[in-house]
Amino acid sequence: MESSDVELDLQRSVQAVLRELSTQAPALQSNQGMWRWSLHKKVERDPSKSPALVRILLRELEKAESEDLRHVIIPLLHTVMYVLTKATGITEELYQRTYAFCTRLLTLPTPYCTVALDCATRLKTETAVPGTLYQRMVIAEQNLMNEPYPYQERVFVFVDPELVSAAVCSALLLEIEAAQVQQTPEACMRHVVSHALQAALGEACHAGALHRKLQTSSPGTLEHYFHAVVAAVEQMASEASPSRAGHVERLEEIYCSLLGPTAGHCCGDPVQERPPSIPLPSPSITFHLWTGEEQLWKELVLFLHPRSQLRLSTDLEVLDLQGLRPDRELARVSMLSTDSGIERDLPLGADELPAPSSPEMERAGLQRKGGIKKRVWPLDFLMPGSWDGPPGLHRRTGRPGGDGEVLPGVSRLHTARVLVLGDDRMLGRLAQAYHRLRKQENQKFCLTPRLSLQLYYIPVLAPEKPAASKQPELGELAAFLGRVDPWYQSTVNTLCPAIHKLAEMPPSLDTSQTVDPFILDVLTYYVRMGTQPIYFQIYTVKIFFSDLSQDPAEDIFLIELNVKIQDSKFPKDGFSPKRRGVAEGSGAELSLRYQKALLSHRPREVTVSLRATGLVLKAIPSSDTEVSGSPHCPLPAVSVTDHTCLNVSVTEVIKSSNLAGRSFSTVTNTFRTNNIQIQSQDQRLLTLSLDKDDQRTFRNVVRFEVAPCPEPCSGAQKSKAPWLNSHGEKEMKTTKAKLRPLLMPINTFSGIVQ
């Protein structure tokens, strides 16, 4: 195919992607998600098309910049970055143009400047040291051990068999297993060496001869050249001003050493054969069937500690944090004293012997030694906000802070990408597991220092049935993510029909035929390029029952709390007697007390009594612009990203009298609040359903309270340890920490696009 034909074909594919982002036509929606995948497949099968595709994408980006078509900028940026990561024939001029474009975007508001800054940072290194992005991605995802770049990643796919059909689970598992059979460590090392040499040397590298040499090399020889290439790339990339010429010269030496005497002959001859394609292996993926909220914690611990030993990492052992040994409890160390209480009378142990000139030996007076000795971790320091982002807003976007250091001298070397499939019920269960994990970290401090946790979500909804029209909508959070991030809508939300269609197809019996794993490829693209999280507030609910002997229950929800009126009533000696004068009829007499959500954030409490047939408390708005208010709580319309609030919809019973007698009608009132308390005032009992999950239903409820869930450690006492003091002053400061809300991040491609 001639060059003009290649560019024309690529241009048509790029235009199809842009049309998909600019229109909601049903004819195009049927192929959503396929255009981007097919575009990347074209350059994957023929790497020589990569420079042409980069030029086309740059033209479209510059056109979008000049015409202020911002809705296509982030999708095109992600597309060009994915191509640049895998390509080897990109000229320095194309790198410079892409980098210059990203720097111009830094003047735009978030999320454009955030995504552009991330791309510009990576491009700056890739321009001087070609092949760095590919090498680092493969090393981290495949856990190839080496000293210059020790970072490791793993993708955890969780599927609840109660919410996702067995056919879908089997289809996804088969794709994962089939792709990882060929991804041996030796094959991945060959890919890294070949890609680094071709990216640096360009046409001077005889790709065919290099490929054949690597295929016939022994494991020891292959590992030797792998470490040599990694060391050369990382050493140059770590310099303040890396030299492209110096990098090329160093890799030329490795190339000539690898090919031997034939290297010079290969470099001098024109290359006639098509260079073999260098695949980008899919990341290391483990498939798990969801069994409970404890499973997430256990799998992450096994990732960091394969032997299931809850010990500190090597970095933390070197720090000797507050003198604790690795096998001791990290949250607190308590020792019961059985001595006389006089420090002078105590025998000195080997680890307590003071120096002869120390102040302890010079003290002559008697001193009391406390009976209980406690060491309390500075909890707010140990649980940094980088896990959940900055507090304050209901849904915020930004770059995750997992790449930085959370303790002096300790960097996060591991990244766990947790991907869940299912509907809103699965996200509710994930929120429970996430909340429990944060509570565990508050006690054990096992994962936070070394682990960057990132959460991803692919909606897999059951096919719609005509008889299921009264069932709750189970894709609210996915719909919200699709509204605020168009690229998420195009590449992730549209996977649901494809997953079900693939699961219904019979398995292929012809093992010799290569089939492109569509679901796995899109899953991989999502976890690689989805770096911008959206933070969702988790809400806690405290539930009181009609049986006074039953202890109140506490739970959390992420999306919705549904309240229904039961037919049963209180017993005569129940929690709340029936009030006189209450008209019999549908619904229950409820007392609502809530704090009004105002744009000024000033506290204003409202108390109201009404008869209602049900309530719905939603943490996820159903549309971009919420309703303006209600008779009980008139509020101006605000954007969904402005502040933390619950959207409460009350189906109120209105009694009216006319000549025909009394009649009852219902009206739905909606208002916003930060927290709310609801109590049944007559004999009616309530049923609560959390996140539309039948397994999380509470019956015989008379009262419940809802408020933002606090960070597990934010309400505790914190102390400032001596080794944390930058001035070296050994002073302990104990202050009451301010309550911070617990936010759960879900990664998208751009975050919230205003």
N, C-alpha and C positions, 0 to 999 in steps of 0.2 A: 504494500500500500504506500502510495506516494505521501510526501510530507503534507501537502495541501489537503489530501483526503483524510489523513490522520487528524489534523487540526480541526477540520470540519466536523468529523465524527465526535471529537471531544467537545467541541463548542455546542453541538446539539445536546449532548448529555448534561453539560453545565446549565444550559438554558432550561432543560427539563427540571433540574433541581430548583432553579430560581422561580420557575412558574409554580412549582409546588408550594413554595414559601409565600407566594403572592396571591394565591387564589384558594378558594374553598370549594371548587367545583367537584361534584361527586365523581365525575369521570376520572379526575386525577387522583382522588382519594383512594381509589382501588389499588393504585400502584405506589402508594406512599411508602417510603422507606426503601424502595427498590432502586430508585435513581442514584442515590449516593452510593449504595452498595455496588451497583453495576459500574459506576464510574471508577471506583477504586479497583475493581476487578480488571478493568481494561489495562490499567498501568501495571497491575500486579502480574498479569500474563505477559505483558511486553514492557519491560522497564524503560526502553528507549523512548516511550511516549511521555515520560515524566516531565522533562523540560518543557515540552509543548503545553502540557496541562498546567504547569505552574505559570507560564506566560499568560494563558487564557484566564486563569483565576485572578492574576494580578490586574489584568485589564478590567475585569468585572469589579474588583475591589475599588480600583481607582474611579470607575464610573459610579459606583454606589456612593463613594465619598463626595464626588462632585455634585451628584443629584440628591444627596442627603437621603439615600435609601438605607437607613440604619438597620432595618429588619433583616437584611441579607449579609451584613458585614460579619457578624460573629459566625454564622454557618460557613461562609466562604473562608474565613480565617482558620477555622478548625479543619476544613477540607485541605487547604494548602499546607497546613502544618503536618497533617497526616501523610501527605504525599512527600514532603521534604524529609520526614523521618525515615521513610523506607527507600527513597531514591538514592542513586549513586552518581548520576551524570549531571548534577545541577551545577551551573557555572557560578562563579563568585559574584557576577553581576546580578543574577537573579536573587541570590541571598541578600545582597545589599539593597535591592529594590524592595524586597519584602520587609526587611528590617526598617528601612526608612518609612514605609507605610505604617508600620506598627507604632513608630515613635510619633507620627502625626496624630494617631488616635488617642494619645495620652491626654489631649486637651478635652476630650469628650467626657461626659459623666459616666458613672458606673452603670452597667457592668462593662461598657465598651473599653474604658481605660484599664480596667482590671484584667480583662482577657488580653488586651493588647500588650500590657506590661509583661504578662507571663510569656507571651509569644516572643516579644522582643528580647527578653532575658535569655531564652533558649536559642534564639537565632544568632545572638551575638557570639555565643560559644561555637555554634555549628558553622558559622561563616569562617572562623579562624581555624577550627579543628573539625573538618567534615567527618561525619560518621559518629559523632559523640552521642547524639540523641538515640540512634539505633542501638549502639553498644550498651548504653546505660539502661535502656528499656529491656533489652533481652537479658542482660545480666541480672537485673532486679527481678523480673518476672519469672525467670527460670531458676533463680537461686544458684547461680554459678559462682562458687566461692572464689574470692580473690581479695587481695589486700587493698589495692588502690580504690576500689569502689565496692564497699561491703554491704550496700543496701539490698534488702530482700523484700519481695512483695508476694502476696498470695490472694487469690480471689476465692471467697467462700460463697457458694451458691446455696441458698436455703429455699426449700420448697415444702410447703405443708401439704401432705397427701390428703388432708380433709378438705382443702380448698382448691387444689389443682388435681386434675384427673390423672390416673395412672398412665394413660397413653402419652400425655404431655411430659410427665416425668421421665418416662422411658425414652422418648424421642430426644429430649435434651441430654440425657445421660449418654445415649449412644453417640451423639455428636461430640460431646466432650471427650469420651474415651477414644473415639476414632481419630480425633485430631492429636491427642497426646501420645498415641502409640509411636508416631514417627518423630516426636520431639525429644530424642535422647540428649543427654548432656553433650555427647560428642558431636551430634548434628548441630546443636546450637552453637558450640564453639567454632565449628567450621563456618557457620553463617556470620559470626562476629568477625572472624579474621578476614573472610572474603569481602564483606561489606566495608570494613575499615580500609583495606588496601585499595579497593576500587573507588571508594569515595575520595580518597586522598590523591591517588595517582591518575585517575581519570582514564584517558585513552592510552596512557603509557602502560597500563596494566593489562596483560593478556588474560582476560577473565576465564577463557576456556582452559588454558594450561593451569591457571591457579586452581580452578575447580577440580581438575583431574588430580593435581598434586595433593590437595587436601583430602580427597576421597581415598587415596592410597596411603596416606601417612598413618603411622602407628599411633595408638592413643597417647603414648608418652611424648612423641614429637608434636602432635597436635596440641596437647596441653601446654607444651613449652612455648610454641608460637602464640597461642592464645594469651598467655600471661604477658608475653613480650608486647603484643599489640595493645592490650589493655593498659599496661604500664605506660606505654608511649603516649596513648591518647589522653589518659587521665593526668599525666604529668604536664602535658602541654595545656590542657583545658584548665588546670588549676592555677596557671600563671596569670598575673595581672594583665599583661599585654601579650597574649599568645601570638606566635609567629606562624603564619600559614606555610611559609617557605621552610622554616625549620621542622615543622610537622611533616611535610612532604619528604624532606630529606631523611628523616628518621625512619619513616615507613618504607622508603625505597631500600634502605639497608635491610630491613626485615624481609621485604619482598625478594630481593636478590639472594638472601641467605636461604629462603624457603625453596625457591625454584632452582637454585644452584647455577651451574654453568649455562643453562638454557635461558636464564632470565634476561641477559643482554640481547640474545638473539630474538626473544619474544618482544622485547621493547622496541627493537629496531624495525620489525616487520609490521606492515599495516594489518590490522585485525579485520578479517573478512567474516568470521562466523559471528552469529548473534550471541551476545553474552548471556549466560544462564541466569535465570531469575533467582534472586535471593529472597526467600520468603521471610516474613516477619512472624515468627511462631506465636500462636495464641498463648496467653499467660497461663501460669500454673493455676489450675482450677480444681477445687475439691467440691464435690456434690454432696449435699446433706439433706436428709428428710427431717423436717422440723418436728421436734419431740417436746420441747418445753422451753421456758425462758432461761433455764440454767445452761442450755446447750451453747448459746453464743459465748458465754464466759469460758466454758470448758474448752471450746475449739480454739479460742484465741490464746488461752494458756498453753495448750498443746503446740500451737504454732511457735510460740516463743520458747517453750520448755518442752522439747520432745519427750523427755523422760518423766514428765508430769511432776517435776520437783519445783515447788514454789520458792525458788532461790533468786537472789539478786543477780543481775547480769554482771559481767566482768567490769564494766565501766563503773557501776555503782559500788562494787566491792572495793575498787581502788579509792573511791571517795571516802569510804568508811563513814557513812552518814551517821552522825551523832553517836558513833561508837557501837552501832548495832551489828550483830553478826548476821550473815545471810539467812540462817535458818531460824531466826527469831521472828516473832510477830512484829510487823512493821508499823502498825498503827499506834501501839503503846507497849511499853515494857514496865511491868509492875513487880516489885520485890518486897516481900514481907520481912520486916526486920524482927529478929528474935534476940537481939543483943541487949546490953544494958542501956543503950541509948547514948552512951558517952563515946565520942569518936576516938578519944585518946586510948581507950581500952581495947580497941579493935585490932586484931592481927592484920597486918598488911599482906595482901596477896601479891602474886608476881605481876599481875597487870595493874595493881594499884600503888606500887612502890614509888613514892615521889623522889625527885632528885634531891641530893643533899643541900643544894642552895635554893630549893624551892620555897615559896612562902609558907607552905604547909609545915615544913620542918622547923620554921622559925617561930611558929605560933606556940605560945606557952599556955594560953588559957584553954579551958574546957569548952567544947562546942557540942550542941545537941545535933544528932543525926535523925532526920525524919524517918518515921516508921514505914511510910509508903513513898516509894520513889517512882515517879512517872515521867515518861518522855512522850510528849504529845507532838505529833508532826504539825508543821504549819500547813493546815489542810488546804487553805486557799492557794497556797503556793504549789502544793503537790498536785492539785487538780486544776490545771490552768484553763483559762477560757478558750484556748486554741482548739480544744476538743469540740466545743459547741459554738464557738464564735462569741462575739461581744454581746452582753445582755442588753435588754431594753426594748427591742422591737419584736413584733410577733413573728415576722418572717424576714430574715435579713440574708443578704448575699455577700460573698466575699471569698477571698482566697483562703483555703484551709491553712492553719498554722502548724501542720504536722511536720514541716521540713525544718523548723527551727529547733533550738535547744530548749528544754524545759528545766534542766538542772545544769549547774556549772560543770562543764567537761563531759556532759552526756548528751549524745545526739540520738534522734530516733532513727534507727537503722532498719526498722521493719514497718511495712505498710500492710494493713489488712483491709481489703476491699470486700465488704459484705454486701452481697447482692441478693435481694429477696424477690421472689415471684409470687404473685397472687393478687388479691384485691384489698379493699380497705380493712378487712378483718385481719389480714396478714400484717399490715402496717401497725394495727393496734397491738398485736402480739409482739411485733418487733419493738414497739415503744416500751412494752413491759420489760422485755429482755434488756433493752438499753438502760432503762431506769435501774434495774437490778444490777447491771454491770457497774454503773456509776456508784451504787451503794457498796458493792464489793470492793471497788477501787478505794473507796473512802476507808475501808478497813484493812485491806491487804497491801495496796500500793504495789501491784504486781505488773500491770500492763502499761500504765501511763508513761513511765520514763522512756520506754523504748518503742512504743507502738503508736503509729498514726492510724486512727480508725476512720474509715470513710464508708458511708452507707449509700447504696444505690437501690433503685426500685424499677422493676419492669412489670407493668400491669398485665395480668393474665386473668381475664374475666370469663366466666362460663358463658357459652352461647345463649343469646336471648331466646326465651320461649314465650309464646303468646299468653300462656296461662300464668306467667310470672310477672304480670304487669304491676301487681301490688307489692312485689318484693322491693326492698330498699335498694337505692342506687349504690352500687359497690365500687364505683370508680371515681369518686369525688376528688380524691387527692391527685390521681393521675390526670383528671381533667384540669385541675388547677395548675399543675406543672406544665401541661400542654399550653394553657393560656398565657402563662408568664414567660415561657421559653419556647418559641416556635420551633427551634431545632430539636428539642426534646419531643415535641409533638410529631415531627416528621420522621424521626429515626427510632423512637422508642415506643410511643403510644400506638403506633401503627403495627407493632409486632404481634398484637393479640390475635388477629385473624390468621396471620401466617403461622403462628405456633400451633393453633388448633388444626389448621389445614395440613401441616406437616405431620402432626400426630396421627391424623386419620389415614395418611398414605401408607400402603403396605411397604415393608422393608425391601430394599433392593437385594436380590440374590446374586447379582453380578458384582463380585468383589473386585474385579479388575478395573471397573469403571470408576473414575474419580468424580466425586460429587462435592460441590462447594457447600460447606456447612453455613447456610444463610443465617440461622439463628445464632450460632456461635460467633460468626463474624460481627454481627451487629452488637451482640453482647460485649465482645472484646472492644469494639470501637467505643462503646459507651463508657466502660470502666477506664479506658485510657484517656479519652478526651473530656469526660465529665469531671472537671476539676473545680467547678464553682458550686458550693453548697447553698441550699436554701434552708433556713433554720425555722423549725416549727415548735411552737410552745406545747409542752406536755402539761395537761391539767390533772390535778388530783381531786378525788371525790371521796368524802367521808359520809358513810351511810348508816342511818339509825333505823332499827327494825321495830315492829310492833311488839315483839316479845322482849320484855325488858331484861330477861335473863340472857339474851343473846348480845354478845359484845358488838360494838359498832365495827363495820368493815371499812377498809380503805383500799382504793384502787386508783388507777389512772386511765385516762383516755387521750387520744390524739386527734380524733376527727369528729366524733359525735357522741352525745349522750341523749338517749331517747327515753322519755318518761310517758308511761301509759297508766291509765286508771284501772285498777282491778275491780272485778265485780264483788269480791269479798269485802267485808267490813271489819272494823275493830271489834274485839270482844268487849263486853260491857265494862270490864275493868281494864280496858286497854290504855294505850299511851295517851290518847287524847279523846275525851268524850265528845259526843255529837253536840254541836251547839244548837240552841233553840232558835227557831226562826229561819233556819236554812231550808230553802225549798228543795223538795225531792225532785230529782231529774237526772239527766246525764251529767257526767263529770263529777268533779270534786271541788270543794271549797279549799283554795290554796292561799297560803300566805307567802309572799315573795319579798325578800329583802336583799337588795343588791347595791353595789357601788356603781354609779353611773359612769360610763366611759365618755369622757369629755376630751376635746382636742387640747385643752389647757392642762390636762392631767391633774386637775384639782379634785380632791376627794369630795364626793357628794353622794350620800346614801339615800336610797328611796325604799319605802315600805308600802306595799299595796296588797290588798286581798281581792281575789276574784274567783269565779267558778270556771274551771277549764276542763276540757276533755283530754288534754295531753300537752306536752311540751317537748321541744327539740332544742338542745344546746349544741351549736356547731362551732367548731374551731376552724373549719375550712370554709370560706365563703363560696357560695354557689355561682357567683358571677363576679366580674371585675369591679362593678359598682354596686355597692350594697344599698338596701332600701334606706329611705330617709329617716324612718323612725316609727313611733307608735304613739297612741294617746298617752301612754304611761311614761314614755321616755323619748320625747322628740329630740332627734339628733340630726345634724346635717350629714349629707352623704360624704363619706370619706373613702380614700383609696384603701385597698386591702393591705397595703404595706405600711400604713401609717403608724399603727400602734397595736399593742396587745389587747385583744378583746374577744369575748364570746358573743356570738349572734344567737339570741334566744328568741324562739318563735313559740308563742303561746296561743293555743286554740281556745279562745274564750267563749263562754256561753252567755248570750245576752237575752235577758227576759224582758218581754214587752206585754202590755195589756191592751186589749181593744174590745170592740163590741162582741166579738166571737169568743172572748175569753183570753186566758194567758197563752202566749206562744214563746217558743225558744228558738233562737238562731245562733249561729256560730260565726265568729270573725277571728282572723289571725292577726295578732299584734307581734311586732318584731322590735327588739331593742338590743342595745349592746351593753356589755358590762365586763368588768374585770373579775368579779367574783359574785357569787349568788348563794343564798340560803333559801330553801323551799321546804315548807312544812304543810302537811295535810291538816286542815282545821276541823274536818268532820270525820265520819267513820270510814271513809274510803282509804284503801291502801294503794300504794304505788308500786309499779314495776319498772326497774331501770335496766336499760340495755346499753352496754358500752361498745362503741365502735362497731355497731351492727352485728355483733358476735353473739350467737346463741349460747356459747360457752361462758360468756361473761354477763349473765343476767341475774339480777337481784330482785327478789319478790318480797312482799309484805313490808314495804318500806314506808315509814311515816315522815321521815325528814332526811334531807341530805344537803351537803355543803360542797361547793365547787370553788376552787381557787387555782391559780397557776402553781404548778408543781415546783418546789424550790430545788436548787442544786443540793444533793445529799450532804455536802460538806459545808455549804455556805452559811448555815445557821449555827455552826459549832464554834468553839473557841479556837483561836489560832495563836500560835506563839512564834516569836522570831528567834530562830536558833542562832548561836554564836557564829557558826560558819557561813550563815547567810548574810551577815553584816559586812557591808563593803568596807567599812572603816576598821574592822577588827575589834570593835567594842563588844565585850562579852556581856550583853544585857538581854534580858528577856522581857518582851512586850506582849501583853495579853490584852486583846481587844475583842469586842463583840463584832463578828463579821456581819455585814449586811446581807439579807436574803437575796439571792440571785435566782432567777427562773431557770429551770432546766429546759434547754433547747435541743431538739434532735435534728441533726443536719441530714439532708438528702441531696446528693450531688446531682447537678444538672450540667448542661454545657455552658450556659451563660448566667445562671441565676435569674433574678427577676428583671426582665426587660421592661422599662417604664414605657 
